[in-house]
Amino acid sequence: MKDALEDPRLINIGFGNIVAASRIIAIVAPDSAPIKRIIQEARDKGALIDATYGRRTRAVVITDSGHVLLSAVQPETVAHRFTTRDDEGEPGPAGTSLT
């Protein structure tokens, strides 16, 4: 896996909150019991980052450092931002690629 310094691509997870793409392991919906358990365990360990700005959690981003990020953006939208990359290195429609 590439280090965040080697692959500086950043992903907008909503409301201007940015995550290094190389650190993301999974982007999942928060509805299932196992994901709710992961969220609670991260909260207990102090590894939960709530980036929802008080809105409903729609996506849970799990990082390789064990941090869990809550986002108010749909998982499909975050995943699309993760995979979208403009050929000229300019930010795409989702503003995701920084090369």
mmCIF file as gemmi writes it, N, C-alpha and C atoms, coordinates in Angstrom:
data_model
loop_
_atom_site.group_PDB
_atom_site.id
_atom_site.type_symbol
_atom_site.label_atom_id
_atom_site.label_alt_id
_atom_site.label_comp_id
_atom_site.label_asym_id
_atom_site.label_entity_id
_atom_site.label_seq_id
_atom_site.pdbx_PDB_ins_code
_atom_site.Cartn_x
_atom_site.Cartn_y
_atom_site.Cartn_z
_atom_site.occupancy
_atom_site.B_iso_or_equiv
_atom_site.pdbx_formal_charge
_atom_site.auth_seq_id
_atom_site.auth_asym_id
_atom_site.pdbx_PDB_model_num
ATOM 1 N N . MET Axp A 1 ? 0.845 -1.179 0 1 0 ? 1 A 1
ATOM 2 C CA . MET Axp A 1 ? 0 0 0 1 0 ? 1 A 1
ATOM 3 C C . MET Axp A 1 ? 0.885 1.236 0 1 0 ? 1 A 1
ATOM 4 N N . LYS Axp A 2 ? 0.515 2.222 -0.8 1 0 ? 2 A 1
ATOM 5 C CA . LYS Axp A 2 ? 1.298 3.435 -0.904 1 0 ? 2 A 1
ATOM 6 C C . LYS Axp A 2 ? 1.116 4.302 0.328 1 0 ? 2 A 1
ATOM 7 N N . ASP Axp A 3 ? 2.193 4.956 0.697 1 0 ? 3 A 1
ATOM 8 C CA . ASP Axp A 3 ? 2.176 5.912 1.78 1 0 ? 3 A 1
ATOM 9 C C . ASP Axp A 3 ? 1.452 7.172 1.309 1 0 ? 3 A 1
ATOM 10 N N . ALA Axp A 4 ? 0.832 7.909 2.222 1 0 ? 4 A 1
ATOM 11 C CA . ALA Axp A 4 ? 0.103 9.125 1.863 1 0 ? 4 A 1
ATOM 12 C C . ALA Axp A 4 ? 1.021 10.158 1.215 1 0 ? 4 A 1
ATOM 13 N N . LEU Axp A 5 ? 2.318 10.127 1.531 1 0 ? 5 A 1
ATOM 14 C CA . LEU Axp A 5 ? 3.248 11.062 0.91 1 0 ? 5 A 1
ATOM 15 C C . LEU Axp A 5 ? 3.569 10.667 -0.522 1 0 ? 5 A 1
ATOM 16 N N . GLU Axp A 6 ? 3.536 9.371 -0.829 1 0 ? 6 A 1
ATOM 17 C CA . GLU Axp A 6 ? 3.798 8.893 -2.181 1 0 ? 6 A 1
ATOM 18 C C . GLU Axp A 6 ? 2.593 9.105 -3.089 1 0 ? 6 A 1
ATOM 19 N N . ASP Axp A 7 ? 1.39 8.952 -2.564 1 0 ? 7 A 1
ATOM 20 C CA . ASP Axp A 7 ? 0.159 9.137 -3.331 1 0 ? 7 A 1
ATOM 21 C C . ASP Axp A 7 ? -0.659 10.221 -2.639 1 0 ? 7 A 1
ATOM 22 N N . PRO Axp A 8 ? -0.465 11.481 -3.026 1 0 ? 8 A 1
ATOM 23 C CA . PRO Axp A 8 ? -1.105 12.577 -2.301 1 0 ? 8 A 1
ATOM 24 C C . PRO Axp A 8 ? -2.57 12.815 -2.662 1 0 ? 8 A 1
ATOM 25 N N . ARG Axp A 9 ? -3.202 11.882 -3.391 1 0 ? 9 A 1
ATOM 26 C CA . ARG Axp A 9 ? -4.597 12.073 -3.781 1 0 ? 9 A 1
ATOM 27 C C . ARG Axp A 9 ? -5.481 12.148 -2.543 1 0 ? 9 A 1
ATOM 28 N N . LEU Axp A 10 ? -6.369 13.118 -2.547 1 0 ? 10 A 1
ATOM 29 C CA . LEU Axp A 10 ? -7.257 13.354 -1.413 1 0 ? 10 A 1
ATOM 30 C C . LEU Axp A 10 ? -8.702 13.167 -1.846 1 0 ? 10 A 1
ATOM 31 N N . ILE Axp A 11 ? -9.525 12.692 -0.917 1 0 ? 11 A 1
ATOM 32 C CA . ILE Axp A 11 ? -10.938 12.437 -1.182 1 0 ? 11 A 1
ATOM 33 C C . ILE Axp A 11 ? -11.782 13.33 -0.276 1 0 ? 11 A 1
ATOM 34 N N . ASN Axp A 12 ? -12.738 14.025 -0.873 1 0 ? 12 A 1
ATOM 35 C CA . ASN Axp A 12 ? -13.675 14.85 -0.12 1 0 ? 12 A 1
ATOM 36 C C . ASN Axp A 12 ? -14.782 13.931 0.396 1 0 ? 12 A 1
ATOM 37 N N . ILE Axp A 13 ? -14.929 13.853 1.728 1 0 ? 13 A 1
ATOM 38 C CA . ILE Axp A 13 ? -15.97 12.998 2.306 1 0 ? 13 A 1
ATOM 39 C C . ILE Axp A 13 ? -17.186 13.812 2.743 1 0 ? 13 A 1
ATOM 40 N N . GLY Axp A 14 ? -17.228 15.065 2.323 1 0 ? 14 A 1
ATOM 41 C CA . GLY Axp A 14 ? -18.376 15.912 2.611 1 0 ? 14 A 1
ATOM 42 C C . GLY Axp A 14 ? -18.034 17.102 3.477 1 0 ? 14 A 1
ATOM 43 N N . PHE Axp A 15 ? -18.658 18.245 3.168 1 0 ? 15 A 1
ATOM 44 C CA . PHE Axp A 15 ? -18.512 19.482 3.928 1 0 ? 15 A 1
ATOM 45 C C . PHE Axp A 15 ? -17.06 19.934 4.025 1 0 ? 15 A 1
ATOM 46 N N . GLY Axp A 16 ? -16.287 19.681 2.985 1 0 ? 16 A 1
ATOM 47 C CA . GLY Axp A 16 ? -14.897 20.126 2.951 1 0 ? 16 A 1
ATOM 48 C C . GLY Axp A 16 ? -13.943 19.266 3.758 1 0 ? 16 A 1
ATOM 49 N N . ASN Axp A 17 ? -14.393 18.146 4.266 1 0 ? 17 A 1
ATOM 50 C CA . ASN Axp A 17 ? -13.526 17.234 5.011 1 0 ? 17 A 1
ATOM 51 C C . ASN Axp A 17 ? -12.813 16.32 4.026 1 0 ? 17 A 1
ATOM 52 N N . ILE Axp A 18 ? -11.493 16.222 4.168 1 0 ? 18 A 1
ATOM 53 C CA . ILE Axp A 18 ? -10.651 15.537 3.2 1 0 ? 18 A 1
ATOM 54 C C . ILE Axp A 18 ? -9.894 14.397 3.878 1 0 ? 18 A 1
ATOM 55 N N . VAL Axp A 19 ? -9.763 13.271 3.151 1 0 ? 19 A 1
ATOM 56 C CA . VAL Axp A 19 ? -9.035 12.101 3.65 1 0 ? 19 A 1
ATOM 57 C C . VAL Axp A 19 ? -8.04 11.668 2.578 1 0 ? 19 A 1
ATOM 58 N N . ALA Axp A 20 ? -6.863 11.223 2.993 1 0 ? 20 A 1
ATOM 59 C CA . ALA Axp A 20 ? -5.878 10.69 2.046 1 0 ? 20 A 1
ATOM 60 C C . ALA Axp A 20 ? -6.414 9.38 1.47 1 0 ? 20 A 1
ATOM 61 N N . ALA Axp A 21 ? -6.504 9.317 0.155 1 0 ? 21 A 1
ATOM 62 C CA . ALA Axp A 21 ? -7.074 8.142 -0.517 1 0 ? 21 A 1
ATOM 63 C C . ALA Axp A 21 ? -6.304 6.87 -0.196 1 0 ? 21 A 1
ATOM 64 N N . SER Axp A 22 ? -5.002 6.98 -0.046 1 0 ? 22 A 1
ATOM 65 C CA . SER Axp A 22 ? -4.182 5.788 0.19 1 0 ? 22 A 1
ATOM 66 C C . SER Axp A 22 ? -4.409 5.173 1.568 1 0 ? 22 A 1
ATOM 67 N N . ARG Axp A 23 ? -5.065 5.89 2.467 1 0 ? 23 A 1
ATOM 68 C CA . ARG Axp A 23 ? -5.304 5.379 3.822 1 0 ? 23 A 1
ATOM 69 C C . ARG Axp A 23 ? -6.652 4.683 3.972 1 0 ? 23 A 1
ATOM 70 N N . ILE Axp A 24 ? -7.516 4.791 2.965 1 0 ? 24 A 1
ATOM 71 C CA . ILE Axp A 24 ? -8.867 4.232 3.054 1 0 ? 24 A 1
ATOM 72 C C . ILE Axp A 24 ? -8.853 2.735 2.772 1 0 ? 24 A 1
ATOM 73 N N . ILE Axp A 25 ? -9.461 1.965 3.685 1 0 ? 25 A 1
ATOM 74 C CA . ILE Axp A 25 ? -9.611 0.519 3.517 1 0 ? 25 A 1
ATOM 75 C C . ILE Axp A 25 ? -11.003 0.193 2.992 1 0 ? 25 A 1
ATOM 76 N N . ALA Axp A 26 ? -12.033 0.847 3.557 1 0 ? 26 A 1
ATOM 77 C CA . ALA Axp A 26 ? -13.408 0.524 3.171 1 0 ? 26 A 1
ATOM 78 C C . ALA Axp A 26 ? -14.302 1.748 3.31 1 0 ? 26 A 1
ATOM 79 N N . ILE Axp A 27 ? -15.338 1.778 2.459 1 0 ? 27 A 1
ATOM 80 C CA . ILE Axp A 27 ? -16.389 2.791 2.529 1 0 ? 27 A 1
ATOM 81 C C . ILE Axp A 27 ? -17.696 2.006 2.565 1 0 ? 27 A 1
ATOM 82 N N . VAL Axp A 28 ? -18.4 2.047 3.69 1 0 ? 28 A 1
ATOM 83 C CA . VAL Axp A 28 ? -19.569 1.194 3.879 1 0 ? 28 A 1
ATOM 84 C C . VAL Axp A 28 ? -20.754 1.993 4.417 1 0 ? 28 A 1
ATOM 85 N N . ALA Axp A 29 ? -21.937 1.413 4.293 1 0 ? 29 A 1
ATOM 86 C CA . ALA Axp A 29 ? -23.153 1.992 4.869 1 0 ? 29 A 1
ATOM 87 C C . ALA Axp A 29 ? -23.18 1.682 6.369 1 0 ? 29 A 1
ATOM 88 N N . PRO Axp A 30 ? -23.782 2.547 7.169 1 0 ? 30 A 1
ATOM 89 C CA . PRO Axp A 30 ? -23.752 2.381 8.626 1 0 ? 30 A 1
ATOM 90 C C . PRO Axp A 30 ? -24.858 1.516 9.214 1 0 ? 30 A 1
ATOM 91 N N . ASP Axp A 31 ? -25.674 0.882 8.374 1 0 ? 31 A 1
ATOM 92 C CA . ASP Axp A 31 ? -26.902 0.256 8.849 1 0 ? 31 A 1
ATOM 93 C C . ASP Axp A 31 ? -26.753 -1.1 9.525 1 0 ? 31 A 1
ATOM 94 N N . SER Axp A 32 ? -25.746 -1.873 9.183 1 0 ? 32 A 1
ATOM 95 C CA . SER Axp A 32 ? -25.658 -3.237 9.715 1 0 ? 32 A 1
ATOM 96 C C . SER Axp A 32 ? -25.099 -3.254 11.142 1 0 ? 32 A 1
ATOM 97 N N . ALA Axp A 33 ? -25.438 -4.295 11.867 1 0 ? 33 A 1
ATOM 98 C CA . ALA Axp A 33 ? -24.979 -4.439 13.251 1 0 ? 33 A 1
ATOM 99 C C . ALA Axp A 33 ? -23.45 -4.493 13.357 1 0 ? 33 A 1
ATOM 100 N N . PRO Axp A 34 ? -22.745 -5.22 12.477 1 0 ? 34 A 1
ATOM 101 C CA . PRO Axp A 34 ? -21.278 -5.234 12.59 1 0 ? 34 A 1
ATOM 102 C C . PRO Axp A 34 ? -20.65 -3.846 12.403 1 0 ? 34 A 1
ATOM 103 N N . ILE Axp A 35 ? -21.194 -3.043 11.508 1 0 ? 35 A 1
ATOM 104 C CA . ILE Axp A 35 ? -20.659 -1.694 11.295 1 0 ? 35 A 1
ATOM 105 C C . ILE Axp A 35 ? -20.987 -0.81 12.489 1 0 ? 35 A 1
ATOM 106 N N . LYS Axp A 36 ? -22.175 -0.955 13.045 1 0 ? 36 A 1
ATOM 107 C CA . LYS Axp A 36 ? -22.523 -0.203 14.252 1 0 ? 36 A 1
ATOM 108 C C . LYS Axp A 36 ? -21.58 -0.562 15.396 1 0 ? 36 A 1
ATOM 109 N N . ARG Axp A 37 ? -21.205 -1.831 15.468 1 0 ? 37 A 1
ATOM 110 C CA . ARG Axp A 37 ? -20.257 -2.283 16.492 1 0 ? 37 A 1
ATOM 111 C C . ARG Axp A 37 ? -18.875 -1.658 16.264 1 0 ? 37 A 1
ATOM 112 N N . ILE Axp A 38 ? -18.434 -1.605 15.008 1 0 ? 38 A 1
ATOM 113 C CA . ILE Axp A 38 ? -17.147 -0.975 14.676 1 0 ? 38 A 1
ATOM 114 C C . ILE Axp A 38 ? -17.164 0.502 15.07 1 0 ? 38 A 1
ATOM 115 N N . ILE Axp A 39 ? -18.285 1.181 14.8 1 0 ? 39 A 1
ATOM 116 C CA . ILE Axp A 39 ? -18.414 2.595 15.16 1 0 ? 39 A 1
ATOM 117 C C . ILE Axp A 39 ? -18.317 2.766 16.673 1 0 ? 39 A 1
ATOM 118 N N . GLN Axp A 40 ? -19.018 1.934 17.429 1 0 ? 40 A 1
ATOM 119 C CA . GLN Axp A 40 ? -19.003 2.046 18.887 1 0 ? 40 A 1
ATOM 120 C C . GLN Axp A 40 ? -17.621 1.751 19.453 1 0 ? 40 A 1
ATOM 121 N N . GLU Axp A 41 ? -16.945 0.735 18.911 1 0 ? 41 A 1
ATOM 122 C CA . GLU Axp A 41 ? -15.594 0.408 19.38 1 0 ? 41 A 1
ATOM 123 C C . GLU Axp A 41 ? -14.63 1.557 19.094 1 0 ? 41 A 1
ATOM 124 N N . ALA Axp A 42 ? -14.758 2.183 17.929 1 0 ? 42 A 1
ATOM 125 C CA . ALA Axp A 42 ? -13.903 3.328 17.594 1 0 ? 42 A 1
ATOM 126 C C . ALA Axp A 42 ? -14.197 4.497 18.527 1 0 ? 42 A 1
ATOM 127 N N . ARG Axp A 43 ? -15.468 4.706 18.844 1 0 ? 43 A 1
ATOM 128 C CA . ARG Axp A 43 ? -15.85 5.777 19.771 1 0 ? 43 A 1
ATOM 129 C C . ARG Axp A 43 ? -15.215 5.524 21.142 1 0 ? 43 A 1
ATOM 130 N N . ASP Axp A 44 ? -15.27 4.282 21.61 1 0 ? 44 A 1
ATOM 131 C CA . ASP Axp A 44 ? -14.702 3.933 22.913 1 0 ? 44 A 1
ATOM 132 C C . ASP Axp A 44 ? -13.189 4.126 22.951 1 0 ? 44 A 1
ATOM 133 N N . LYS Axp A 45 ? -12.511 3.857 21.824 1 0 ? 45 A 1
ATOM 134 C CA . LYS Axp A 45 ? -11.049 3.987 21.741 1 0 ? 45 A 1
ATOM 135 C C . LYS Axp A 45 ? -10.603 5.413 21.438 1 0 ? 45 A 1
ATOM 136 N N . GLY Axp A 46 ? -11.535 6.291 21.108 1 0 ? 46 A 1
ATOM 137 C CA . GLY Axp A 46 ? -11.179 7.653 20.734 1 0 ? 46 A 1
ATOM 138 C C . GLY Axp A 46 ? -10.686 7.752 19.3 1 0 ? 46 A 1
ATOM 139 N N . ALA Axp A 47 ? -11.063 6.788 18.466 1 0 ? 47 A 1
ATOM 140 C CA . ALA Axp A 47 ? -10.619 6.748 17.072 1 0 ? 47 A 1
ATOM 141 C C . ALA Axp A 47 ? -11.754 7.065 16.103 1 0 ? 47 A 1
ATOM 142 N N . LEU Axp A 48 ? -12.835 7.653 16.604 1 0 ? 48 A 1
ATOM 143 C CA . LEU Axp A 48 ? -13.98 7.993 15.757 1 0 ? 48 A 1
ATOM 144 C C . LEU Axp A 48 ? -13.913 9.473 15.391 1 0 ? 48 A 1
ATOM 145 N N . ILE Axp A 49 ? -14.066 9.765 14.112 1 0 ? 49 A 1
ATOM 146 C CA . ILE Axp A 49 ? -14.102 11.145 13.632 1 0 ? 49 A 1
ATOM 147 C C . ILE Axp A 49 ? -15.464 11.366 12.986 1 0 ? 49 A 1
ATOM 148 N N . ASP Axp A 50 ? -16.249 12.245 13.589 1 0 ? 50 A 1
ATOM 149 C CA . ASP Axp A 50 ? -17.593 12.529 13.086 1 0 ? 50 A 1
ATOM 150 C C . ASP Axp A 50 ? -17.529 13.749 12.175 1 0 ? 50 A 1
ATOM 151 N N . ALA Axp A 51 ? -17.663 13.523 10.875 1 0 ? 51 A 1
ATOM 152 C CA . ALA Axp A 51 ? -17.603 14.603 9.887 1 0 ? 51 A 1
ATOM 153 C C . ALA Axp A 51 ? -18.98 14.856 9.273 1 0 ? 51 A 1
ATOM 154 N N . THR Axp A 52 ? -20.036 14.589 10.04 1 0 ? 52 A 1
ATOM 155 C CA . THR Axp A 52 ? -21.399 14.721 9.511 1 0 ? 52 A 1
ATOM 156 C C . THR Axp A 52 ? -21.997 16.106 9.711 1 0 ? 52 A 1
ATOM 157 N N . TYR Axp A 53 ? -21.395 16.927 10.549 1 0 ? 53 A 1
ATOM 158 C CA . TYR Axp A 53 ? -21.933 18.255 10.863 1 0 ? 53 A 1
ATOM 159 C C . TYR Axp A 53 ? -23.368 18.154 11.363 1 0 ? 53 A 1
ATOM 160 N N . GLY Axp A 54 ? -23.641 17.141 12.179 1 0 ? 54 A 1
ATOM 161 C CA . GLY Axp A 54 ? -24.955 16.983 12.781 1 0 ? 54 A 1
ATOM 162 C C . GLY Axp A 54 ? -25.998 16.332 11.901 1 0 ? 54 A 1
ATOM 163 N N . ARG Axp A 55 ? -25.618 15.995 10.7 1 0 ? 55 A 1
ATOM 164 C CA . ARG Axp A 55 ? -26.56 15.34 9.795 1 0 ? 55 A 1
ATOM 165 C C . ARG Axp A 55 ? -26.503 13.831 9.988 1 0 ? 55 A 1
ATOM 166 N N . ARG Axp A 56 ? -27.42 13.143 9.327 1 0 ? 56 A 1
ATOM 167 C CA . ARG Axp A 56 ? -27.504 11.69 9.418 1 0 ? 56 A 1
ATOM 168 C C . ARG Axp A 56 ? -26.257 11.05 8.802 1 0 ? 56 A 1
ATOM 169 N N . THR Axp A 57 ? -25.718 10.031 9.47 1 0 ? 57 A 1
ATOM 170 C CA . THR Axp A 57 ? -24.564 9.302 8.936 1 0 ? 57 A 1
ATOM 171 C C . THR Axp A 57 ? -25.02 8.415 7.794 1 0 ? 57 A 1
ATOM 172 N N . ARG Axp A 58 ? -24.406 8.59 6.632 1 0 ? 58 A 1
ATOM 173 C CA . ARG Axp A 58 ? -24.762 7.791 5.462 1 0 ? 58 A 1
ATOM 174 C C . ARG Axp A 58 ? -23.622 6.912 4.994 1 0 ? 58 A 1
ATOM 175 N N . ALA Axp A 59 ? -22.385 7.269 5.367 1 0 ? 59 A 1
ATOM 176 C CA . ALA Axp A 59 ? -21.234 6.453 4.977 1 0 ? 59 A 1
ATOM 177 C C . ALA Axp A 59 ? -20.257 6.382 6.136 1 0 ? 59 A 1
ATOM 178 N N . VAL Axp A 60 ? -19.611 5.241 6.253 1 0 ? 60 A 1
ATOM 179 C CA . VAL Axp A 60 ? -18.575 5.026 7.249 1 0 ? 60 A 1
ATOM 180 C C . VAL Axp A 60 ? -17.298 4.707 6.486 1 0 ? 60 A 1
ATOM 181 N N . VAL Axp A 61 ? -16.256 5.497 6.74 1 0 ? 61 A 1
ATOM 182 C CA . VAL Axp A 61 ? -14.97 5.304 6.078 1 0 ? 61 A 1
ATOM 183 C C . VAL Axp A 61 ? -14.015 4.713 7.107 1 0 ? 61 A 1
ATOM 184 N N . ILE Axp A 62 ? -13.441 3.567 6.774 1 0 ? 62 A 1
ATOM 185 C CA . ILE Axp A 62 ? -12.512 2.884 7.672 1 0 ? 62 A 1
ATOM 186 C C . ILE Axp A 62 ? -11.111 3.03 7.096 1 0 ? 62 A 1
ATOM 187 N N . THR Axp A 63 ? -10.166 3.461 7.94 1 0 ? 63 A 1
ATOM 188 C CA . THR Axp A 63 ? -8.801 3.699 7.475 1 0 ? 63 A 1
ATOM 189 C C . THR Axp A 63 ? -7.844 2.622 7.972 1 0 ? 63 A 1
ATOM 190 N N . ASP Axp A 64 ? -6.662 2.593 7.367 1 0 ? 64 A 1
ATOM 191 C CA . ASP Axp A 64 ? -5.662 1.602 7.749 1 0 ? 64 A 1
ATOM 192 C C . ASP Axp A 64 ? -5.063 1.88 9.125 1 0 ? 64 A 1
ATOM 193 N N . SER Axp A 65 ? -5.285 3.062 9.676 1 0 ? 65 A 1
ATOM 194 C CA . SER Axp A 65 ? -4.777 3.393 11.007 1 0 ? 65 A 1
ATOM 195 C C . SER Axp A 65 ? -5.763 3.005 12.106 1 0 ? 65 A 1
ATOM 196 N N . GLY Axp A 66 ? -6.922 2.47 11.704 1 0 ? 66 A 1
ATOM 197 C CA . GLY Axp A 66 ? -7.93 2.085 12.679 1 0 ? 66 A 1
ATOM 198 C C . GLY Axp A 66 ? -8.932 3.191 12.972 1 0 ? 66 A 1
ATOM 199 N N . HIS Axp A 67 ? -8.76 4.349 12.363 1 0 ? 67 A 1
ATOM 200 C CA . HIS Axp A 67 ? -9.725 5.426 12.544 1 0 ? 67 A 1
ATOM 201 C C . HIS Axp A 67 ? -10.98 5.133 11.733 1 0 ? 67 A 1
ATOM 202 N N . VAL Axp A 68 ? -12.102 5.567 12.27 1 0 ? 68 A 1
ATOM 203 C CA . VAL Axp A 68 ? -13.392 5.4 11.612 1 0 ? 68 A 1
ATOM 204 C C . VAL Axp A 68 ? -13.975 6.794 11.439 1 0 ? 68 A 1
ATOM 205 N N . LEU Axp A 69 ? -14.325 7.132 10.199 1 0 ? 69 A 1
ATOM 206 C CA . LEU Axp A 69 ? -14.86 8.448 9.888 1 0 ? 69 A 1
ATOM 207 C C . LEU Axp A 69 ? -16.322 8.318 9.498 1 0 ? 69 A 1
ATOM 208 N N . LEU Axp A 70 ? -17.158 9.179 10.055 1 0 ? 70 A 1
ATOM 209 C CA . LEU Axp A 70 ? -18.573 9.204 9.707 1 0 ? 70 A 1
ATOM 210 C C . LEU Axp A 70 ? -18.81 10.345 8.733 1 0 ? 70 A 1
ATOM 211 N N . SER Axp A 71 ? -19.536 10.067 7.662 1 0 ? 71 A 1
ATOM 212 C CA . SER Axp A 71 ? -19.814 11.059 6.633 1 0 ? 71 A 1
ATOM 213 C C . SER Axp A 71 ? -21.312 11.121 6.359 1 0 ? 71 A 1
ATOM 214 N N . ALA Axp A 72 ? -21.79 12.314 6.016 1 0 ? 72 A 1
ATOM 215 C CA . ALA Axp A 72 ? -23.198 12.495 5.666 1 0 ? 72 A 1
ATOM 216 C C . ALA Axp A 72 ? -23.438 12.269 4.177 1 0 ? 72 A 1
ATOM 217 N N . VAL Axp A 73 ? -22.395 11.881 3.449 1 0 ? 73 A 1
ATOM 218 C CA . VAL Axp A 73 ? -22.487 11.632 2.009 1 0 ? 73 A 1
ATOM 219 C C . VAL Axp A 73 ? -22.697 10.136 1.781 1 0 ? 73 A 1
ATOM 220 N N . GLN Axp A 74 ? -23.48 9.793 0.763 1 0 ? 74 A 1
ATOM 221 C CA . GLN Axp A 74 ? -23.748 8.383 0.446 1 0 ? 74 A 1
ATOM 222 C C . GLN Axp A 74 ? -22.447 7.632 0.137 1 0 ? 74 A 1
ATOM 223 N N . PRO Axp A 75 ? -22.343 6.346 0.517 1 0 ? 75 A 1
ATOM 224 C CA . PRO Axp A 75 ? -21.139 5.563 0.216 1 0 ? 75 A 1
ATOM 225 C C . PRO Axp A 75 ? -20.81 5.54 -1.276 1 0 ? 75 A 1
ATOM 226 N N . GLU Axp A 76 ? -21.841 5.48 -2.115 1 0 ? 76 A 1
ATOM 227 C CA . GLU Axp A 76 ? -21.617 5.454 -3.563 1 0 ? 76 A 1
ATOM 228 C C . GLU Axp A 76 ? -20.956 6.744 -4.042 1 0 ? 76 A 1
ATOM 229 N N . THR Axp A 77 ? -21.349 7.863 -3.449 1 0 ? 77 A 1
ATOM 230 C CA . THR Axp A 77 ? -20.772 9.154 -3.826 1 0 ? 77 A 1
ATOM 231 C C . THR Axp A 77 ? -19.309 9.223 -3.418 1 0 ? 77 A 1
ATOM 232 N N . VAL Axp A 78 ? -19.006 8.786 -2.2 1 0 ? 78 A 1
ATOM 233 C CA . VAL Axp A 78 ? -17.615 8.782 -1.739 1 0 ? 78 A 1
ATOM 234 C C . VAL Axp A 78 ? -16.792 7.837 -2.606 1 0 ? 78 A 1
ATOM 235 N N . ALA Axp A 79 ? -17.339 6.667 -2.92 1 0 ? 79 A 1
ATOM 236 C CA . ALA Axp A 79 ? -16.624 5.703 -3.761 1 0 ? 79 A 1
ATOM 237 C C . ALA Axp A 79 ? -16.383 6.273 -5.155 1 0 ? 79 A 1
ATOM 238 N N . HIS Axp A 80 ? -17.365 6.984 -5.692 1 0 ? 80 A 1
ATOM 239 C CA . HIS Axp A 80 ? -17.197 7.608 -7.01 1 0 ? 80 A 1
ATOM 240 C C . HIS Axp A 80 ? -16.078 8.648 -6.966 1 0 ? 80 A 1
ATOM 241 N N . ARG Axp A 81 ? -16.026 9.422 -5.911 1 0 ? 81 A 1
ATOM 242 C CA . ARG Axp A 81 ? -14.956 10.409 -5.754 1 0 ? 81 A 1
ATOM 243 C C . ARG Axp A 81 ? -13.605 9.707 -5.621 1 0 ? 81 A 1
ATOM 244 N N . PHE Axp A 82 ? -13.623 8.544 -5.006 1 0 ? 82 A 1
ATOM 245 C CA . PHE Axp A 82 ? -12.398 7.757 -4.809 1 0 ? 82 A 1
ATOM 246 C C . PHE Axp A 82 ? -11.858 7.25 -6.145 1 0 ? 82 A 1
ATOM 247 N N . THR Axp A 83 ? -12.75 6.861 -7.055 1 0 ? 83 A 1
ATOM 248 C CA . THR Axp A 83 ? -12.321 6.258 -8.314 1 0 ? 83 A 1
ATOM 249 C C . THR Axp A 83 ? -12.203 7.253 -9.459 1 0 ? 83 A 1
ATOM 250 N N . THR Axp A 84 ? -12.787 8.444 -9.335 1 0 ? 84 A 1
ATOM 251 C CA . THR Axp A 84 ? -12.744 9.443 -10.405 1 0 ? 84 A 1
ATOM 252 C C . THR Axp A 84 ? -11.384 10.12 -10.421 1 0 ? 84 A 1
ATOM 253 N N . ARG Axp A 85 ? -10.809 10.187 -11.616 1 0 ? 85 A 1
ATOM 254 C CA . ARG Axp A 85 ? -9.53 10.872 -11.758 1 0 ? 85 A 1
ATOM 255 C C . ARG Axp A 85 ? -9.478 11.504 -13.145 1 0 ? 85 A 1
ATOM 256 N N . ASP Axp A 86 ? -9.222 12.786 -13.203 1 0 ? 86 A 1
ATOM 257 C CA . ASP Axp A 86 ? -9.15 13.512 -14.471 1 0 ? 86 A 1
ATOM 258 C C . ASP Axp A 86 ? -7.774 13.31 -15.098 1 0 ? 86 A 1
ATOM 259 N N . ASP Axp A 87 ? -7.712 13.139 -16.417 1 0 ? 87 A 1
ATOM 260 C CA . ASP Axp A 87 ? -6.458 12.853 -17.108 1 0 ? 87 A 1
ATOM 261 C C . ASP Axp A 87 ? -5.428 13.971 -17.005 1 0 ? 87 A 1
ATOM 262 N N . GLU Axp A 88 ? -5.848 15.224 -16.947 1 0 ? 88 A 1
ATOM 263 C CA . GLU Axp A 88 ? -4.897 16.328 -16.889 1 0 ? 88 A 1
ATOM 264 C C . GLU Axp A 88 ? -4.399 16.598 -15.479 1 0 ? 88 A 1
ATOM 265 N N . GLY Axp A 89 ? -4.841 15.829 -14.5 1 0 ? 89 A 1
ATOM 266 C CA . GLY Axp A 89 ? -4.415 16.058 -13.131 1 0 ? 89 A 1
ATOM 267 C C . GLY Axp A 89 ? -5.196 17.165 -12.442 1 0 ? 89 A 1
ATOM 268 N N . GLU Axp A 90 ? -6.177 17.725 -13.139 1 0 ? 90 A 1
ATOM 269 C CA . GLU Axp A 90 ? -7.023 18.756 -12.551 1 0 ? 90 A 1
ATOM 270 C C . GLU Axp A 90 ? -8.132 18.077 -11.759 1 0 ? 90 A 1
ATOM 271 N N . PRO Axp A 91 ? -8.651 18.761 -10.755 1 0 ? 91 A 1
ATOM 272 C CA . PRO Axp A 91 ? -9.768 18.165 -10.027 1 0 ? 91 A 1
ATOM 273 C C . PRO Axp A 91 ? -10.919 17.852 -10.971 1 0 ? 91 A 1
ATOM 274 N N . GLY Axp A 92 ? -11.468 16.657 -10.831 1 0 ? 92 A 1
ATOM 275 C CA . GLY Axp A 92 ? -12.602 16.248 -11.642 1 0 ? 92 A 1
ATOM 276 C C . GLY Axp A 92 ? -13.869 16.887 -11.124 1 0 ? 92 A 1
ATOM 277 N N . PRO Axp A 93 ? -15.019 16.431 -11.596 1 0 ? 93 A 1
ATOM 278 C CA . PRO Axp A 93 ? -16.281 17.013 -11.156 1 0 ? 93 A 1
ATOM 279 C C . PRO Axp A 93 ? -16.486 16.89 -9.656 1 0 ? 93 A 1
ATOM 280 N N . ALA Axp A 94 ? -15.867 15.883 -9.059 1 0 ? 94 A 1
ATOM 281 C CA . ALA Axp A 94 ? -16.007 15.709 -7.617 1 0 ? 94 A 1
ATOM 282 C C . ALA Axp A 94 ? -14.866 16.387 -6.871 1 0 ? 94 A 1
ATOM 283 N N . GLY Axp A 95 ? -13.9 16.944 -7.59 1 0 ? 95 A 1
ATOM 284 C CA . GLY Axp A 95 ? -12.78 17.626 -6.947 1 0 ? 95 A 1
ATOM 285 C C . GLY Axp A 95 ? -11.864 16.686 -6.204 1 0 ? 95 A 1
ATOM 286 N N . THR Axp A 96 ? -11.579 15.51 -6.788 1 0 ? 96 A 1
ATOM 287 C CA . THR Axp A 96 ? -10.871 14.503 -6.014 1 0 ? 96 A 1
ATOM 288 C C . THR Axp A 96 ? -9.416 14.297 -6.357 1 0 ? 96 A 1
ATOM 289 N N . SER Axp A 97 ? -8.981 14.623 -7.56 1 0 ? 97 A 1
ATOM 290 C CA . SER Axp A 97 ? -7.613 14.249 -7.883 1 0 ? 97 A 1
ATOM 291 C C . SER Axp A 97 ? -6.67 15.423 -7.742 1 0 ? 97 A 1
ATOM 292 N N . LEU Axp A 98 ? -5.621 15.198 -7.012 1 0 ? 98 A 1
ATOM 293 C CA . LEU Axp A 98 ? -4.56 16.177 -6.849 1 0 ? 98 A 1
ATOM 294 C C . LEU Axp A 98 ? -3.262 15.471 -7.194 1 0 ? 98 A 1
ATOM 295 N N . THR Axp A 99 ? -2.76 15.682 -8.392 1 0 ? 99 A 1
ATOM 296 C CA . THR Axp A 99 ? -1.53 14.995 -8.793 1 0 ? 99 A 1
ATOM 297 C C . THR Axp A 99 ? -0.409 15.954 -9.061 1 0 ? 99 A 1
